[in-house]
Amino acid sequence: MKNNFNQFIICLSLSLILFSCMENEPERILGEFDSGILIMNEGAFGANDGEVSHLNPSNGTLKTNIFETANGRPFAGLLEDLVYEDDKLYLVANTGKIEVVNPGDFTSLGTVNSGLDQPRSLTVNSEKLFISDYGSYDQNYGTPNSYIAVVKNILGGNVAKKIPVSRKPEDLISFGKYILVAGSEESKVHVIDAEKEEVIKTLEVEGKPAVFYEAAGKIWLYTTGSNEVYFYSFHLDNFTLATTNIFPIENATGKIAFGNNDIMYLLTSSGWPDYEDGIAQVSVLGPELNPKWYSGSGFYGIGFDKTRGELYLAYANGFQGNGTITVLDESGTEKRNFESGRGPSGFLMR
């Protein structure tokens, strides 16, 4: 009986020690790039000189070419998207590859460098990568063979499967074991079962689906038409359309930044030959609508720093040399400007 009691005390002590160790396990030490603003510099066609810059907004320190600095080799691609998921950062090049990096120091964790054509974005689901890809161009520069590529390792590797979808898929978002895909050219939303790796439902919407986002406990989709923009929400129990909000905004490009108090900033452009660009300000959850909040020309990217209440506006400057960034406050007043890399087109606020 005594031996049993001693064994019980020993087991209890070990359990308490183990629990204490688990409770006191140190958190991951944050790296240099785990905070601040990452600037996605697309690069110039043909030169494939896309890169990432890092801005410390507290002191204005800007570090350029942080991928090449961390890995001793150039990124060597046209940078299409930066995706932070599952404590990893994915650099999507529309020239046919994905680089997986440690978000703290940008050291390489893996790649997807074969089997892709023109990747646009990705999401992580069921321990796999799902990558939207236009597919190759046909003789008329159409994309009839667009797909979602499946890579069965979140650190990269080979493309294991291609799931056919409508032409020119863009953004993706995960919900449980499901993935929503924005099919931009044919105005469709595809629902993919990540475990089965197949499309289980397709919805039709107006405009060109561009970006998914989450707000007020819902998944929303932002789409653009020639004279209006649409915001759709979904019933997530059966993936049907729930609500539709329409705003009379012309020439929306599909690029959007999410500000404070449910305010969104939409980049607009008349295109050639006038190139009259602007930023419209709207709120899906309120009555705010200002189609002409800010005007100019040469806008190429947009982002919002919610912590400081600042809007970042990128200028590609015709891809002749480096681009520039203008920072605005929430009233549209210019605060500062600085130079970035080639073709700045987006921001990731950390």
VOROGU-343878 format. One record per residue (C-alpha): residue number from 1; x, y, z; residue in one letter. Coordinates in Angstrom, 2 decimals. Each point is the difference from the previous one (the first is absolute). Layout:
! VOROGU-343878
+-----+---------+---------+---------+---+
:   k :       u :       v :       w : r :
+-----+---------+---------+---------+---+
: NUM :       X :       Y :       Z : a :
...
+-----+---------+---------+---------+---+
This chain:
! VOROGU-343878
+-----+---------+---------+---------+---+
:   k :       u :       v :       w : r :
+-----+---------+---------+---------+---+
:   1 :    0.00 :    0.00 :    0.00 : m :
:   2 :    2.85 :    2.35 :    0.85 : k :
:   3 :    1.77 :   -0.74 :   -3.28 : n :
:   4 :   -3.18 :    0.81 :   -1.91 : n :
:   5 :   -0.34 :    3.28 :    1.89 : f :
:   6 :    3.65 :    0.87 :   -0.74 : n :
:   7 :   -0.54 :   -0.78 :   -3.68 : q :
:   8 :   -3.08 :    2.25 :    0.04 : f :
:   9 :    2.01 :    2.86 :    1.55 : i :
:  10 :    2.79 :   -0.42 :   -2.55 : i :
:  11 :   -2.47 :    0.01 :   -2.94 : c :
:  12 :   -1.79 :    3.01 :    1.44 : l :
:  13 :    3.28 :    1.88 :    0.39 : s :
:  14 :    1.06 :   -0.81 :   -3.55 : l :
:  15 :   -3.38 :    1.14 :   -1.30 : s :
:  16 :    0.28 :    3.29 :    1.89 : l :
:  17 :    3.52 :    0.55 :   -1.31 : i :
:  18 :   -1.11 :   -0.74 :   -3.57 : l :
:  19 :   -3.02 :    2.30 :    0.35 : f :
:  20 :    2.24 :    2.73 :    1.44 : s :
:  21 :    2.42 :   -0.34 :   -2.90 : c :
:  22 :   -2.84 :    0.20 :   -2.50 : m :
:  23 :   -1.44 :    3.05 :    1.74 : e :
:  24 :    3.37 :    1.78 :    0.08 : n :
:  25 :    1.10 :   -0.94 :   -3.50 : e :
:  26 :    1.41 :    3.19 :   -1.52 : p :
:  27 :   -1.78 :    1.55 :   -2.95 : e :
:  28 :    1.72 :    0.24 :   -3.37 : r :
:  29 :    2.42 :    2.92 :    0.01 : i :
:  30 :   -1.19 :    2.63 :   -2.43 : l :
:  31 :    2.32 :    0.78 :   -2.86 : g :
:  32 :    0.84 :    3.29 :   -1.65 : e :
:  33 :   -2.76 :   -0.26 :   -2.60 : f :
:  34 :   -2.76 :   -1.32 :    2.27 : d :
:  35 :   -1.16 :    3.58 :    0.49 : s :
:  36 :   -0.11 :    3.04 :   -2.26 : g :
:  37 :   -1.09 :    0.22 :   -3.62 : i :
:  38 :    1.04 :   -2.27 :   -2.86 : l :
:  39 :   -0.08 :    1.68 :   -3.41 : i :
:  40 :   -0.55 :   -2.27 :   -2.99 : m :
:  41 :    2.08 :    1.26 :   -2.93 : n :
:  42 :   -1.31 :   -1.82 :   -3.06 : e :
:  43 :    3.02 :    0.53 :   -2.22 : g :
:  44 :    0.17 :    0.70 :   -3.73 : a :
:  45 :   -1.12 :   -2.42 :   -2.71 : f :
:  46 :    3.02 :   -1.65 :   -1.59 : g :
:  47 :    2.34 :    1.05 :    2.78 : a :
:  48 :   -1.85 :   -2.16 :    2.59 : n :
:  49 :    1.44 :    2.12 :    2.76 : d :
:  50 :   -2.86 :   -0.18 :    2.48 : g :
:  51 :    0.97 :    0.38 :    3.67 : e :
:  52 :   -1.26 :    0.93 :    3.46 : v :
:  53 :    0.85 :    3.07 :    2.06 : s :
:  54 :   -0.57 :    0.41 :    3.73 : h :
:  55 :   -1.00 :    3.26 :    1.63 : l :
:  56 :    0.21 :    0.73 :    3.71 : n :
:  57 :   -2.72 :    2.67 :    0.23 : p :
:  58 :    1.09 :    1.03 :    3.49 : s :
:  59 :    3.34 :    1.41 :   -1.16 : n :
:  60 :   -0.34 :    0.00 :   -3.79 : g :
:  61 :    2.79 :   -2.56 :   -0.57 : t :
:  62 :   -0.40 :   -1.73 :   -3.38 : l :
:  63 :    1.84 :   -3.19 :   -0.94 : k :
:  64 :   -0.10 :   -1.11 :   -3.63 : t :
:  65 :    0.54 :   -3.37 :   -1.69 : n :
:  66 :   -0.50 :   -1.89 :    3.24 : i :
:  67 :   -0.53 :   -3.37 :   -1.74 : f :
:  68 :    3.32 :    0.21 :   -1.82 : e :
:  69 :    1.79 :    1.23 :    3.13 : t :
:  70 :   -1.34 :   -2.88 :    2.08 : a :
:  71 :    0.64 :   -2.75 :   -2.56 : n :
:  72 :    2.98 :    1.13 :   -2.05 : g :
:  73 :   -1.92 :   -0.23 :   -3.27 : r :
:  74 :   -2.47 :    2.24 :   -1.81 : p :
:  75 :   -3.71 :   -0.72 :    0.14 : f :
:  76 :    0.08 :   -0.21 :   -3.83 : a :
:  77 :   -3.67 :    0.37 :   -0.83 : g :
:  78 :   -2.92 :    2.39 :   -0.37 : l :
:  79 :   -1.54 :    0.25 :    3.45 : l :
:  80 :   -3.79 :   -0.35 :   -0.10 : e :
:  81 :   -1.06 :   -0.52 :    3.62 : d :
:  82 :    1.21 :   -0.26 :    3.59 : l :
:  83 :   -2.02 :   -2.45 :    2.11 : v :
:  84 :    0.46 :   -0.49 :    3.74 : y :
:  85 :   -1.56 :   -3.26 :    1.20 : e :
:  86 :    0.87 :   -2.71 :    2.51 : d :
:  87 :    2.88 :    2.11 :    1.39 : d :
:  88 :    1.72 :   -0.05 :   -3.38 : k :
:  89 :    0.32 :    2.54 :   -2.75 : l :
:  90 :   -0.60 :   -0.94 :   -3.62 : y :
:  91 :    1.43 :    2.09 :   -2.85 : l :
:  92 :   -2.04 :   -0.69 :   -3.13 : v :
:  93 :    1.68 :    0.73 :   -3.35 : a :
:  94 :   -2.22 :    0.08 :   -3.08 : n :
:  95 :    3.04 :   -1.18 :   -1.92 : t :
:  96 :   -0.60 :   -3.51 :    1.32 : g :
:  97 :    1.27 :   -0.56 :    3.52 : k :
:  98 :   -0.71 :    0.34 :    3.72 : i :
:  99 :    2.64 :    0.81 :    2.61 : e :
: 100 :   -0.75 :   -1.00 :    3.61 : v :
: 101 :    1.87 :    2.04 :    2.60 : v :
: 102 :    0.27 :    0.42 :    3.73 : n :
: 103 :   -1.96 :    3.22 :    0.63 : p :
: 104 :    2.41 :    1.17 :    2.70 : g :
: 105 :    3.23 :    0.02 :   -1.99 : d :
: 106 :   -1.06 :   -0.92 :   -3.58 : f :
: 107 :    2.23 :   -3.07 :   -0.19 : t :
: 108 :   -1.25 :   -2.61 :   -2.45 : s :
: 109 :   -2.03 :   -2.95 :    1.27 : l :
: 110 :   -0.87 :   -1.50 :   -3.37 : g :
: 111 :   -1.24 :    0.65 :   -3.53 : t :
: 112 :   -2.48 :   -1.05 :   -2.65 : v :
: 113 :    2.03 :    0.55 :   -3.15 : n :
: 114 :   -1.52 :   -2.37 :   -2.54 : s :
: 115 :   -3.47 :   -0.95 :   -1.19 : g :
: 116 :   -1.40 :    3.55 :    0.18 : l :
: 117 :   -0.74 :    2.43 :   -2.83 : d :
: 118 :   -1.27 :    3.38 :    1.21 : q :
: 119 :   -0.79 :   -0.29 :    3.73 : p :
: 120 :   -1.98 :    2.84 :    1.58 : r :
: 121 :   -0.56 :   -0.80 :    3.67 : s :
: 122 :   -0.38 :   -2.91 :    2.43 : l :
: 123 :   -1.53 :   -1.28 :    3.20 : t :
: 124 :    0.99 :   -2.73 :    2.46 : v :
: 125 :   -2.57 :   -2.68 :    0.84 : n :
: 126 :    0.18 :   -3.59 :    1.23 : s :
: 127 :    3.82 :    0.24 :    0.18 : e :
: 128 :    0.12 :    0.75 :   -3.72 : k :
: 129 :    0.55 :    3.01 :   -2.25 : l :
: 130 :   -2.77 :    0.99 :   -2.40 : f :
: 131 :    1.33 :    2.41 :   -2.64 : i :
: 132 :   -2.11 :    1.95 :   -2.48 : s :
: 133 :    1.56 :   -0.06 :   -3.47 : d :
: 134 :   -1.09 :    1.49 :   -3.33 : y :
: 135 :    1.58 :   -2.87 :   -1.89 : g :
: 136 :    1.87 :    0.54 :   -3.25 : s :
: 137 :   -1.16 :    2.41 :   -2.72 : y :
: 138 :   -1.50 :   -1.32 :   -3.22 : d :
: 139 :    0.70 :    1.53 :   -3.43 : q :
: 140 :   -2.53 :    2.77 :    0.69 : n :
: 141 :    1.43 :    0.76 :    3.45 : y :
: 142 :   -2.97 :   -1.62 :    1.67 : g :
: 143 :    0.28 :   -2.22 :    3.07 : t :
: 144 :   -2.37 :   -2.93 :   -0.64 : p :
: 145 :    1.89 :   -2.36 :    2.29 : n :
: 146 :    0.02 :    1.87 :    3.30 : s :
: 147 :    0.28 :   -2.10 :    3.15 : y :
: 148 :    0.67 :   -0.25 :    3.71 : i :
: 149 :    3.30 :   -1.80 :    0.57 : a :
: 150 :    0.27 :   -2.32 :    2.99 : v :
: 151 :    3.35 :   -0.47 :    1.77 : v :
: 152 :   -0.13 :   -2.53 :    2.83 : k :
: 153 :    2.57 :    1.68 :    2.20 : n :
: 154 :   -0.32 :    3.49 :    1.51 : i :
: 155 :    3.75 :    0.48 :   -0.51 : l :
: 156 :   -0.24 :   -0.52 :   -3.75 : g :
: 157 :    0.93 :   -2.82 :   -2.33 : g :
: 158 :   -1.67 :   -1.39 :   -3.09 : n :
: 159 :   -3.44 :    0.76 :   -1.39 : v :
: 160 :   -1.99 :   -3.15 :    0.69 : a :
: 161 :   -3.29 :    0.96 :   -1.65 : k :
: 162 :   -1.65 :    2.72 :   -2.05 : k :
: 163 :   -3.67 :    0.74 :    0.70 : i :
: 164 :   -1.67 :    1.62 :   -3.06 : p :
: 165 :   -1.84 :    3.27 :    0.68 : v :
: 166 :   -1.36 :    2.91 :   -2.06 : s :
: 167 :    2.37 :    2.36 :   -1.78 : r :
: 168 :    2.41 :    2.19 :    1.95 : k :
: 169 :   -0.43 :   -1.01 :    3.66 : p :
: 170 :    1.28 :    2.60 :    2.43 : e :
: 171 :   -0.41 :    0.09 :    3.78 : d :
: 172 :   -0.82 :   -2.99 :    2.25 : l :
: 173 :   -1.19 :   -0.29 :    3.59 : i :
: 174 :   -0.38 :   -3.01 :    2.31 : s :
: 175 :   -2.92 :   -0.81 :    2.27 : f :
: 176 :    0.26 :   -3.32 :    1.83 : g :
: 177 :    0.89 :   -2.64 :   -2.57 : k :
: 178 :   -1.38 :    2.14 :   -2.82 : y :
: 179 :    1.57 :    2.56 :   -2.31 : i :
: 180 :   -1.72 :    2.81 :   -1.89 : l :
: 181 :    1.58 :    1.02 :   -3.32 : v :
: 182 :   -0.60 :    3.30 :   -1.81 : a :
: 183 :   -0.35 :   -0.75 :   -3.73 : g :
: 184 :    0.56 :    3.49 :   -1.41 : s :
: 185 :   -0.62 :   -0.35 :   -3.74 : e :
: 186 :   -3.23 :   -2.01 :    0.09 : e :
: 187 :   -1.52 :    1.57 :    3.13 : s :
: 188 :   -0.04 :   -3.22 :    2.01 : k :
: 189 :    0.75 :   -1.13 :    3.53 : v :
: 190 :    1.13 :   -3.60 :    0.37 : h :
: 191 :   -0.22 :   -1.98 :    3.24 : v :
: 192 :    2.68 :   -2.68 :    0.36 : i :
: 193 :    0.02 :   -2.84 :    2.50 : d :
: 194 :    3.65 :    0.00 :    1.09 : a :
: 195 :   -0.08 :   -3.60 :    1.17 : e :
: 196 :   -1.55 :   -1.33 :   -3.22 : k :
: 197 :    1.96 :    2.51 :   -2.12 : e :
: 198 :   -2.96 :    0.74 :   -2.27 : e :
: 199 :   -2.51 :    2.76 :   -0.77 : v :
: 200 :   -3.29 :   -0.78 :    1.74 : i :
: 201 :   -1.93 :    3.16 :   -0.86 : k :
: 202 :    0.14 :    3.02 :   -2.33 : t :
: 203 :   -1.81 :    3.30 :    0.53 : l :
: 204 :   -0.56 :    2.80 :   -2.52 : e :
: 205 :    0.46 :    3.65 :    1.00 : v :
: 206 :    0.15 :    3.38 :   -1.73 : e :
: 207 :    3.21 :    1.72 :   -0.98 : g :
: 208 :    3.52 :   -1.35 :    0.23 : k :
: 209 :    0.67 :   -1.80 :    3.31 : p :
: 210 :    3.21 :    1.39 :    1.47 : a :
: 211 :    0.51 :   -0.29 :    3.77 : v :
: 212 :   -1.45 :   -1.95 :    2.93 : f :
: 213 :    0.07 :    1.38 :    3.52 : y :
: 214 :   -1.55 :   -0.62 :    3.42 : e :
: 215 :   -2.14 :    2.54 :    1.88 : a :
: 216 :   -2.79 :   -0.15 :    2.58 : a :
: 217 :    0.35 :   -3.78 :    0.24 : g :
: 218 :   -0.57 :   -0.49 :   -3.72 : k :
: 219 :    2.01 :   -0.70 :   -3.12 : i :
: 220 :   -0.41 :    2.73 :   -2.62 : w :
: 221 :    0.94 :    0.23 :   -3.66 : l :
: 222 :    0.90 :    3.25 :   -1.76 : y :
: 223 :   -0.72 :    0.11 :   -3.74 : t :
: 224 :    0.30 :    2.81 :   -2.56 : t :
: 225 :   -2.16 :    1.10 :   -2.93 : g :
: 226 :    0.48 :    2.87 :   -2.46 : s :
: 227 :   -2.30 :    2.39 :    1.86 : n :
: 228 :   -0.49 :   -1.64 :    3.38 : e :
: 229 :    1.55 :   -2.27 :    2.61 : v :
: 230 :   -1.61 :   -2.89 :    1.86 : y :
: 231 :    0.48 :   -1.43 :    3.47 : f :
: 232 :   -1.44 :   -3.49 :    0.55 : y :
: 233 :   -0.29 :   -1.94 :    3.24 : s :
: 234 :   -0.61 :   -3.74 :    0.27 : f :
: 235 :   -2.00 :   -2.46 :    2.06 : h :
: 236 :    2.85 :   -2.19 :    1.19 : l :
: 237 :   -2.17 :   -2.97 :    0.94 : d :
: 238 :   -0.95 :   -0.69 :   -3.63 : n :
: 239 :    2.15 :    2.47 :   -1.97 : f :
: 240 :   -2.79 :    2.03 :   -1.54 : t :
: 241 :   -0.10 :    3.76 :   -0.49 : l :
: 242 :   -1.32 :    1.88 :    3.04 : a :
: 243 :    0.15 :    3.73 :   -0.74 : t :
: 244 :    0.97 :    2.26 :   -2.89 : t :
: 245 :    1.06 :    3.63 :    0.36 : n :
: 246 :    0.50 :    2.13 :   -3.11 : i :
: 247 :    1.81 :    3.35 :   -0.18 : f :
: 248 :    0.11 :    2.34 :   -3.04 : p :
: 249 :    3.78 :    0.21 :   -0.42 : i :
: 250 :    1.52 :    0.11 :   -3.48 : e :
: 251 :    3.25 :   -1.55 :   -1.21 : n :
: 252 :    0.81 :   -1.99 :    3.14 : a :
: 253 :    3.18 :   -2.03 :   -0.49 : t :
: 254 :   -0.58 :   -2.77 :    2.54 : g :
: 255 :    2.68 :    1.28 :    2.38 : k :
: 256 :   -1.37 :    0.75 :    3.45 : i :
: 257 :    1.27 :    0.98 :    3.46 : a :
: 258 :   -1.89 :   -0.58 :    3.25 : f :
: 259 :    0.07 :    2.93 :    2.39 : g :
: 260 :   -1.32 :    0.66 :    3.48 : n :
: 261 :   -3.70 :    0.10 :    0.93 : n :
: 262 :   -0.98 :   -2.24 :   -2.95 : d :
: 263 :    1.18 :    2.60 :   -2.53 : i :
: 264 :    1.41 :   -1.36 :   -3.26 : m :
: 265 :    2.17 :    1.79 :   -2.55 : y :
: 266 :   -0.43 :   -1.05 :   -3.64 : l :
: 267 :    2.55 :    0.85 :   -2.66 : l :
: 268 :   -1.53 :    1.25 :   -3.27 : t :
: 269 :    1.57 :    0.77 :   -3.39 : s :
: 270 :   -1.41 :    1.22 :   -3.32 : s :
: 271 :    2.90 :   -1.64 :   -1.84 : g :
: 272 :    1.42 :    1.11 :   -3.32 : w :
: 273 :    0.00 :    2.73 :   -1.30 : p :
: 274 :   -1.07 :    2.18 :    2.94 : d :
: 275 :    1.44 :   -1.93 :    2.95 : y :
: 276 :   -2.21 :    1.77 :    2.50 : e :
: 277 :    0.48 :   -1.97 :    3.20 : d :
: 278 :   -1.72 :    0.30 :    3.33 : g :
: 279 :   -0.95 :   -1.55 :    3.31 : i :
: 280 :   -3.64 :   -0.55 :    0.92 : a :
: 281 :   -1.00 :   -0.36 :    3.64 : q :
: 282 :   -2.93 :   -2.27 :    0.93 : v :
: 283 :   -1.41 :   -1.98 :    2.92 : s :
: 284 :   -2.08 :   -3.11 :   -0.56 : v :
: 285 :   -1.24 :    0.08 :    3.59 : l :
: 286 :   -0.94 :    3.69 :   -0.01 : g :
: 287 :   -1.17 :    2.82 :   -2.24 : p :
: 288 :    3.44 :    1.44 :   -0.85 : e :
: 289 :    0.67 :    0.51 :   -3.71 : l :
: 290 :    2.53 :    2.39 :   -1.50 : n :
: 291 :    0.87 :   -0.96 :   -3.61 : p :
: 292 :    2.56 :    2.83 :   -0.28 : k :
: 293 :    1.77 :   -0.17 :    3.35 : w :
: 294 :    3.44 :    0.51 :   -1.59 : y :
: 295 :    1.13 :    0.67 :   -3.59 : s :
: 296 :    3.23 :   -0.20 :   -1.97 : g :
: 297 :    1.72 :   -2.12 :   -2.63 : s :
: 298 :    2.37 :   -2.94 :   -0.14 : g :
: 299 :   -1.46 :   -1.93 :    2.97 : f :
: 300 :    1.08 :   -3.65 :    0.01 : y :
: 301 :   -0.50 :   -1.38 :    3.50 : g :
: 302 :   -1.77 :    0.76 :    3.26 : i :
: 303 :    0.13 :   -1.05 :    3.65 : g :
: 304 :   -1.11 :    1.20 :    3.42 : f :
: 305 :    1.83 :    0.02 :    3.33 : d :
: 306 :   -2.81 :   -0.28 :    2.56 : k :
: 307 :    2.30 :    0.58 :    2.96 : t :
: 308 :    1.01 :    3.46 :   -1.18 : r :
: 309 :   -3.03 :    0.83 :   -2.12 : g :
: 310 :    2.08 :    0.50 :   -3.14 : e :
: 311 :   -0.69 :   -0.83 :   -3.64 : l :
: 312 :    2.93 :   -1.12 :   -2.17 : y :
: 313 :   -0.24 :    0.82 :   -3.70 : l :
: 314 :    2.50 :   -1.49 :   -2.47 : a :
: 315 :    1.17 :    1.49 :   -3.30 : y :
: 316 :    1.76 :   -2.23 :   -2.53 : a :
: 317 :    1.41 :    3.02 :   -1.91 : n :
: 318 :   -0.32 :   -1.84 :   -3.30 : g :
: 319 :    2.38 :   -2.71 :    1.27 : f :
: 320 :    2.83 :    2.35 :   -0.96 : q :
: 321 :    2.22 :   -0.45 :    3.01 : g :
: 322 :   -1.41 :   -0.20 :    3.49 : n :
: 323 :   -3.53 :    0.76 :    1.08 : g :
: 324 :   -1.10 :    2.37 :    2.74 : t :
: 325 :   -2.39 :   -0.13 :    2.97 : i :
: 326 :   -2.23 :    2.79 :    1.29 : t :
: 327 :   -1.46 :   -0.23 :    3.53 : v :
: 328 :   -3.34 :    1.68 :    0.72 : l :
: 329 :   -1.88 :    0.46 :    3.25 : d :
: 330 :   -3.70 :   -0.87 :    0.36 : e :
: 331 :   -1.02 :    3.45 :   -1.23 : s :
: 332 :    1.95 :   -0.45 :   -3.24 : g :
: 333 :    2.82 :    2.36 :    1.01 : t :
: 334 :    3.46 :   -0.91 :   -1.26 : e :
: 335 :    2.43 :   -0.79 :    2.81 : k :
: 336 :    3.18 :   -1.23 :   -1.68 : r :
: 337 :    1.54 :   -1.62 :   -3.09 : n :
: 338 :    2.80 :   -2.47 :   -0.53 : f :
: 339 :    1.56 :   -2.14 :   -2.73 : e :
: 340 :   -0.68 :   -3.73 :   -0.29 : s :
: 341 :    1.06 :   -2.79 :   -2.36 : g :
: 342 :   -1.05 :   -0.65 :   -3.61 : r :
: 343 :   -3.78 :    0.06 :   -0.48 : g :
: 344 :   -1.38 :    0.14 :    3.57 : p :
: 345 :   -3.45 :   -1.58 :   -0.18 : s :
: 346 :   -1.11 :   -1.07 :    3.48 : g :
: 347 :    0.61 :    0.01 :    3.73 : f :
: 348 :   -0.14 :   -2.48 :    2.87 : l :
: 349 :   -0.41 :    1.60 :    3.40 : m :
: 350 :    1.60 :   -2.08 :    2.77 : r :
+-----+---------+---------+---------+---+
